[in-house]
Amino acid sequence: MAQKRIAIFGSTGSIGTQALEVIAAHPDLFSASILTAQSNNELLVKQALQYLPVCVVIGDEKKYKTVKSALSNTKIKVLTGEQALEEAAASDDYDMMLASIVGYAGLKPTLRALENNKPIALANKETLVVAGEIVMRKAYEKKIPVIPVDSEHSAIFQCLVGEGRNKIDKIILTASGGPFLGKKPNFLVNVKRDHALQHPNWSMGAKISIDSATLMNKGLEMIEAKWLFNLTPDQIQVVIHPQSIIHSMVQFADGSIKAQMGLPDMKLPIQYALGFPQRIANDLPRYDFKKPGTLSFEEPDLRTFRNLSLAMEALNKGGNLPCILNAANEIAVFAFLRNRIGFLDITEMVERTMNKIKFIEKPTLEELFESDGEARNFAATLIEM
């Protein structure tokens, strides 16, 4: 396999840093050619000096001079600002984009990469939540692969390899249940930021950790799965699986079920996406069936964790509603992480925003941008001063 140049959009986040560890473990197969970060200039500089990419982008323009100065003795090109992300995505300095920018901000660079005929390793679920139809249509028209990095969607993707046109009955997305599995609203009303960030199985960034605690993450994954695998809402099921060993399953028309299993480690789906279609040997820990253990499953508690119900509503109704849901959730999680609102207020903010912003059944990309802005502005007014 020839060395593949990887552009990591969001290199200082949880997925980005683990992707660089994968690249470091396989320098003959991968190199990091573009690195981008929004505000963590110190880590971006450290990564750039270690991996020597062609280009780095620092989103926060105030930090441009600091990054430029720190890399002045190298040949690394330094860019800044939102437009620079699209410029980097449009370049020919890479072979594959790892789209791991958190949230809505990842949409425009991903679209630009597809326009530039670059395969996508997609770790940003919000891109498909906001504009799944537009993004996947572009990929289909260009015949460009979009390979999922989310552990659940990677599991589905792996289960489908070799199945050709065999009909899918349904997919089953597994959820750990997060740190508050089994808890009721009278407990959740007092939850604080640090408690919500303590995921029992996965090491993740702050935003996705909170989404996992509210089960919004699983709702976003349902919407993402619809577009990735061309499914109808009734073909997508969620089950709670606290051990996080089965990462997801596919049930076929004959009733047969395929599951992808392994210890919870994001490096595995990252490596699979970067190396596809080859599986690459590694030294990651293995699951040991000889050790006593139980794999258990249960239905999600939709009455307590209503974010999942709201996401299902957006999945079923479609249009710009998933975009509105996502925008409101990003604002609400941001506020919660800064101790501006309570844990249960996240759901209330999302629900009120979904009820407020005008529904558009078949939105254009421009209308999605407008819906996103309107939803963010309205959600921001709900935060207690």
C-alpha positions as CSV (number, residue, x, y, z in Angstrom):
1,M,0.0,0.0,0.0
2,A,1.5,3.4,-1.0
3,Q,1.8,6.0,1.7
4,K,-1.4,7.9,2.0
5,R,-1.4,11.6,2.8
6,I,-4.0,12.4,5.5
7,A,-5.5,15.9,6.1
8,I,-6.8,16.0,9.7
9,F,-9.4,18.6,10.0
10,G,-9.6,19.0,13.8
11,S,-6.2,17.6,14.7
12,T,-6.1,18.8,18.3
13,G,-9.4,17.1,19.3
14,S,-9.8,13.6,20.7
15,I,-10.2,11.9,17.3
16,G,-7.5,14.0,15.7
17,T,-4.9,13.3,18.4
18,Q,-5.7,9.5,18.2
19,A,-5.5,9.6,14.4
20,L,-2.0,11.1,14.7
21,E,-1.0,8.2,17.0
22,V,-2.2,5.8,14.3
23,I,-0.2,7.7,11.7
24,A,2.9,7.6,14.0
25,A,2.5,3.8,14.5
26,H,2.4,3.3,10.7
27,P,4.7,5.9,9.1
28,D,5.3,3.7,6.0
29,L,1.5,3.8,5.3
30,F,0.4,7.3,6.4
31,S,1.6,10.8,6.7
32,A,-0.1,13.9,8.1
33,S,-0.1,16.5,5.3
34,I,-2.6,19.1,6.6
35,L,-3.5,19.8,10.3
36,T,-6.2,22.2,11.5
37,A,-7.3,23.5,14.8
38,Q,-9.8,26.1,16.0
39,S,-8.0,27.6,19.0
40,N,-5.5,25.2,20.5
41,N,-2.4,26.8,19.0
42,E,0.1,25.3,21.4
43,L,-0.9,21.7,20.6
44,L,-1.2,22.5,16.9
45,V,2.4,23.8,16.8
46,K,3.7,20.8,18.7
47,Q,1.9,18.5,16.2
48,A,3.2,20.5,13.3
49,L,6.8,20.3,14.5
50,Q,6.5,16.5,15.0
51,Y,4.7,15.5,11.8
52,L,5.9,18.3,9.5
53,P,2.7,18.8,7.4
54,V,2.6,20.8,4.2
55,C,0.1,23.2,5.8
56,V,-1.6,24.1,9.1
57,V,-4.7,26.1,9.7
58,I,-5.5,27.9,13.0
59,G,-9.2,29.0,13.0
60,D,-8.8,31.7,15.6
61,E,-7.2,34.6,13.7
62,K,-5.9,36.2,16.9
63,K,-3.5,33.2,17.2
64,Y,-2.2,33.3,13.7
65,K,1.0,35.4,14.5
66,T,1.9,33.1,17.3
67,V,1.6,30.0,15.2
68,K,3.3,31.6,12.2
69,S,6.2,32.7,14.4
70,A,6.6,29.3,16.1
71,L,6.8,27.6,12.6
72,S,8.9,30.3,10.9
73,N,12.0,28.0,10.7
74,T,10.0,25.3,8.8
75,K,8.6,25.1,5.3
76,I,5.0,24.7,6.7
77,K,2.4,27.0,5.2
78,V,0.3,28.7,7.9
79,L,-3.3,29.8,7.2
80,T,-6.0,31.2,9.4
81,G,-9.8,31.8,9.5
82,E,-12.9,29.9,8.3
83,Q,-12.2,30.5,4.7
84,A,-8.7,29.0,5.1
85,L,-10.3,25.7,6.1
86,E,-12.1,25.6,2.7
87,E,-8.9,26.6,0.9
88,A,-7.0,23.8,2.5
89,A,-9.8,21.3,1.7
90,A,-9.6,22.4,-1.9
91,S,-5.9,21.9,-2.2
92,D,-4.1,18.8,-3.7
93,D,-1.8,18.4,-0.8
94,Y,-3.6,15.3,0.6
95,D,-5.2,12.0,-0.5
96,M,-7.9,11.6,2.2
97,M,-9.6,13.9,4.6
98,L,-10.2,12.9,8.2
99,A,-13.2,15.1,9.0
100,S,-13.0,15.4,12.8
101,I,-13.9,19.1,13.4
102,V,-16.5,19.1,16.1
103,G,-20.0,20.2,15.2
104,Y,-21.5,22.2,12.3
105,A,-18.2,23.8,11.6
106,G,-17.1,20.6,9.8
107,L,-19.7,20.8,7.0
108,K,-18.2,23.3,4.6
109,P,-14.7,21.8,4.5
110,T,-16.2,18.4,4.0
111,L,-18.3,19.5,1.1
112,R,-15.2,21.3,-0.4
113,A,-13.2,18.1,-0.1
114,L,-15.9,16.1,-1.9
115,E,-16.0,18.7,-4.7
116,N,-12.2,18.2,-4.9
117,N,-12.7,14.4,-5.4
118,K,-11.1,13.5,-2.0
119,P,-12.3,10.5,0.0
120,I,-13.6,11.3,3.4
121,A,-13.0,9.4,6.7
122,L,-16.0,10.9,8.5
123,A,-15.8,11.4,12.3
124,N,-18.0,14.5,12.3
125,K,-21.6,13.2,12.6
126,E,-23.1,16.7,12.6
127,T,-22.2,17.1,8.9
128,L,-24.7,14.4,7.9
129,V,-27.2,15.5,10.6
130,V,-27.3,19.0,9.1
131,A,-27.1,18.3,5.4
132,G,-27.0,14.5,4.9
133,E,-28.9,14.5,1.7
134,I,-26.8,17.2,0.1
135,V,-23.5,15.7,1.2
136,M,-24.3,12.1,0.3
137,R,-25.7,13.1,-3.1
138,K,-22.5,15.0,-3.8
139,A,-20.4,11.9,-2.8
140,Y,-22.7,9.6,-5.0
141,E,-22.4,12.0,-8.0
142,K,-18.6,12.2,-7.7
143,K,-18.3,8.4,-6.8
144,I,-16.2,9.4,-3.8
145,P,-16.2,7.1,-0.7
146,V,-17.4,8.4,2.6
147,I,-16.1,5.9,5.2
148,P,-17.5,6.3,8.8
149,V,-15.2,6.7,11.8
150,D,-17.8,6.7,14.5
151,S,-17.4,3.3,16.2
152,E,-21.1,2.4,15.6
153,H,-21.1,3.4,11.9
154,S,-17.8,1.8,11.4
155,A,-19.3,-1.4,12.8
156,I,-22.2,-1.2,10.4
157,F,-19.9,-0.5,7.5
158,Q,-17.7,-3.4,8.4
159,C,-20.7,-5.7,8.7
160,L,-21.8,-4.7,5.2
161,V,-18.5,-5.4,3.4
162,G,-19.0,-8.3,1.1
163,E,-22.8,-8.2,1.4
164,G,-23.3,-6.5,-2.0
165,R,-27.0,-6.0,-2.7
166,N,-28.2,-8.3,0.2
167,K,-31.3,-6.6,1.7
168,I,-30.9,-5.0,5.1
169,D,-33.8,-5.6,7.4
170,K,-32.6,-3.2,10.1
171,I,-29.5,-1.9,11.8
172,I,-29.1,-1.9,15.6
173,L,-27.0,0.9,17.0
174,T,-25.6,0.1,20.4
175,A,-25.3,2.8,23.2
176,S,-23.4,2.5,26.4
177,G,-26.1,4.5,28.2
178,G,-23.4,7.0,29.3
179,P,-22.6,7.8,33.0
180,F,-26.2,8.2,34.0
181,L,-27.6,4.8,32.9
182,G,-30.6,4.0,35.0
183,K,-30.9,7.4,36.6
184,K,-34.2,9.3,36.8
185,P,-34.9,13.1,36.4
186,N,-34.8,13.8,40.2
187,F,-31.1,12.7,40.1
188,L,-30.3,14.4,36.7
189,V,-31.5,17.8,37.9
190,N,-28.5,18.1,40.1
191,V,-25.9,16.8,37.6
192,K,-22.8,19.0,37.2
193,R,-20.4,19.4,34.3
194,D,-17.5,17.3,35.7
195,H,-19.8,14.3,36.5
196,A,-21.3,14.4,33.0
197,L,-17.9,14.3,31.4
198,Q,-17.0,11.0,33.0
199,H,-17.9,8.5,30.4
200,P,-17.6,4.9,31.7
201,N,-16.1,3.3,28.5
202,W,-14.8,5.8,26.0
203,S,-12.2,8.6,26.1
204,M,-13.9,11.4,24.1
205,G,-13.9,15.2,23.8
206,A,-16.2,17.4,26.0
207,K,-19.0,18.0,23.5
208,I,-19.5,14.3,22.5
209,S,-19.2,13.2,26.2
210,I,-22.1,15.5,27.1
211,D,-24.1,14.3,24.1
212,S,-23.4,10.7,25.3
213,A,-24.7,11.5,28.8
214,T,-27.9,13.0,27.4
215,L,-28.3,10.2,24.7
216,M,-28.3,13.0,22.1
217,N,-25.3,11.4,20.6
218,K,-27.2,8.2,19.8
219,G,-30.0,10.3,18.2
220,L,-27.5,12.1,16.0
221,E,-26.1,8.7,15.0
222,M,-29.5,7.5,14.0
223,I,-29.8,10.5,11.6
224,E,-26.3,10.0,10.3
225,A,-27.0,6.3,9.7
226,K,-30.0,7.1,7.6
227,W,-27.8,9.0,5.1
228,L,-24.7,6.8,5.3
229,F,-26.5,3.6,4.6
230,N,-29.6,4.8,2.7
231,L,-32.1,3.6,5.3
232,T,-35.6,4.5,6.3
233,P,-36.2,5.6,9.9
234,D,-38.0,2.4,10.8
235,Q,-34.9,0.4,9.8
236,I,-32.8,2.1,12.6
237,Q,-33.0,0.7,16.2
238,V,-31.1,1.7,19.3
239,V,-30.3,-0.7,22.2
240,I,-28.4,0.0,25.4
241,H,-25.3,-2.2,25.7
242,P,-23.4,-1.0,28.8
243,Q,-20.2,-3.0,28.1
244,S,-19.5,-1.4,24.7
245,I,-18.1,-4.6,23.2
246,I,-20.6,-5.0,20.4
247,H,-20.2,-1.7,18.5
248,S,-23.4,-2.2,16.3
249,M,-25.2,-4.9,14.3
250,V,-26.9,-5.5,11.0
251,Q,-30.0,-7.8,10.6
252,F,-30.5,-9.0,7.1
253,A,-33.7,-10.0,5.3
254,D,-33.2,-13.7,6.3
255,G,-33.1,-12.8,10.0
256,S,-29.3,-13.4,10.2
257,I,-27.5,-10.8,12.4
258,K,-23.8,-9.7,11.9
259,A,-22.1,-7.8,14.7
260,Q,-18.7,-6.1,14.9
261,M,-17.0,-6.5,18.3
262,G,-13.9,-5.3,20.1
263,L,-12.6,-3.4,23.1
264,P,-13.7,0.3,23.1
265,D,-10.8,2.1,21.5
266,M,-11.4,4.8,18.8
267,K,-8.0,4.0,17.2
268,L,-9.5,0.9,15.7
269,P,-12.2,2.5,13.6
270,I,-9.8,5.4,12.8
271,Q,-7.2,3.0,11.5
272,Y,-9.9,0.9,9.6
273,A,-11.1,4.1,7.8
274,L,-7.6,5.3,6.9
275,G,-6.5,2.0,5.6
276,F,-9.7,0.7,3.9
277,P,-10.0,-1.7,2.2
278,Q,-7.0,-3.3,4.0
279,R,-6.9,-4.3,7.6
280,I,-3.7,-3.2,9.2
281,A,-2.0,-5.2,12.0
282,N,-1.5,-3.3,15.3
283,D,-0.6,-3.8,19.0
284,L,-4.0,-2.6,20.4
285,P,-5.4,-4.7,23.3
286,R,-7.7,-7.6,22.3
287,Y,-11.0,-8.7,23.9
288,D,-10.5,-12.0,25.8
289,F,-13.5,-14.3,25.7
290,K,-11.9,-16.5,28.3
291,K,-12.4,-13.9,31.0
292,P,-15.8,-14.2,32.6
293,G,-18.1,-11.4,31.5
294,T,-21.7,-10.7,30.4
295,L,-22.9,-8.8,27.4
296,S,-26.3,-7.3,28.2
297,F,-28.9,-5.3,26.3
298,E,-31.9,-3.2,27.2
299,E,-34.3,-0.6,25.7
300,P,-33.3,3.1,26.1
301,D,-35.3,5.1,28.7
302,L,-36.9,7.7,26.3
303,R,-39.0,9.3,29.1
304,T,-35.9,10.2,31.1
305,F,-33.5,10.9,28.2
306,R,-35.9,12.9,26.0
307,N,-33.1,14.1,23.7
308,L,-33.2,10.8,22.0
309,S,-36.9,11.2,21.4
310,L,-36.4,14.7,20.0
311,A,-33.7,13.3,17.6
312,M,-36.1,10.5,16.5
313,E,-38.7,13.2,15.8
314,A,-36.2,15.1,13.7
315,L,-35.2,11.8,11.9
316,N,-38.8,11.0,11.1
317,K,-39.9,14.5,10.0
318,G,-36.7,15.3,8.1
319,G,-36.3,18.6,6.3
320,N,-34.4,21.3,8.2
321,L,-35.5,19.8,11.6
322,P,-32.3,17.8,12.2
323,C,-30.3,21.0,11.4
324,I,-32.3,22.9,14.0
325,L,-32.0,20.1,16.6
326,N,-28.2,20.1,16.1
327,A,-27.8,23.9,16.3
328,A,-29.8,24.2,19.5
329,N,-28.0,21.2,21.0
330,E,-24.5,22.8,20.2
331,I,-25.5,26.0,21.9
332,A,-27.1,24.2,24.9
333,V,-24.1,21.9,25.5
334,F,-21.7,24.9,25.2
335,A,-23.8,26.7,27.9
336,F,-23.9,23.6,30.1
337,L,-20.1,23.2,29.9
338,R,-19.8,26.7,31.1
339,N,-22.2,26.1,34.0
340,R,-24.7,28.5,32.5
341,I,-27.6,26.0,32.5
342,G,-28.5,22.8,34.2
343,F,-28.3,19.3,32.7
344,L,-32.0,18.9,32.0
345,D,-32.2,22.4,30.6
346,I,-30.3,21.1,27.5
347,T,-33.3,19.1,26.5
348,E,-35.7,22.0,27.1
349,M,-33.6,24.4,25.0
350,V,-33.5,21.9,22.1
351,E,-37.3,21.3,22.3
352,R,-38.2,24.9,22.4
353,T,-36.0,25.8,19.5
354,M,-37.4,22.9,17.4
355,N,-40.9,24.3,18.1
356,K,-39.9,27.9,17.3
357,I,-37.9,27.8,14.0
358,K,-39.8,27.5,10.8
359,F,-39.9,24.0,9.3
360,I,-38.7,23.6,5.7
361,E,-39.5,20.3,4.0
362,K,-36.9,20.4,1.3
363,P,-34.3,22.9,2.2
364,T,-31.5,24.2,0.0
365,L,-27.9,24.4,1.4
366,E,-28.4,28.1,1.9
367,E,-31.7,27.6,3.7
368,L,-29.9,25.1,6.0
369,F,-27.2,27.7,6.8
370,E,-30.0,30.2,7.6
371,S,-31.9,27.7,9.8
372,D,-28.7,26.9,11.6
373,G,-28.1,30.6,12.4
374,E,-31.8,31.2,13.4
375,A,-31.7,28.2,15.7
376,R,-28.5,29.3,17.4
377,N,-29.7,32.8,17.9
378,F,-33.0,31.7,19.4
379,A,-31.3,29.0,21.6
380,A,-28.9,31.7,22.9
381,T,-31.8,33.8,24.1
382,L,-32.9,31.0,26.3
383,I,-29.7,30.9,28.4
384,E,-30.2,32.4,31.8
385,M,-28.0,35.4,32.3
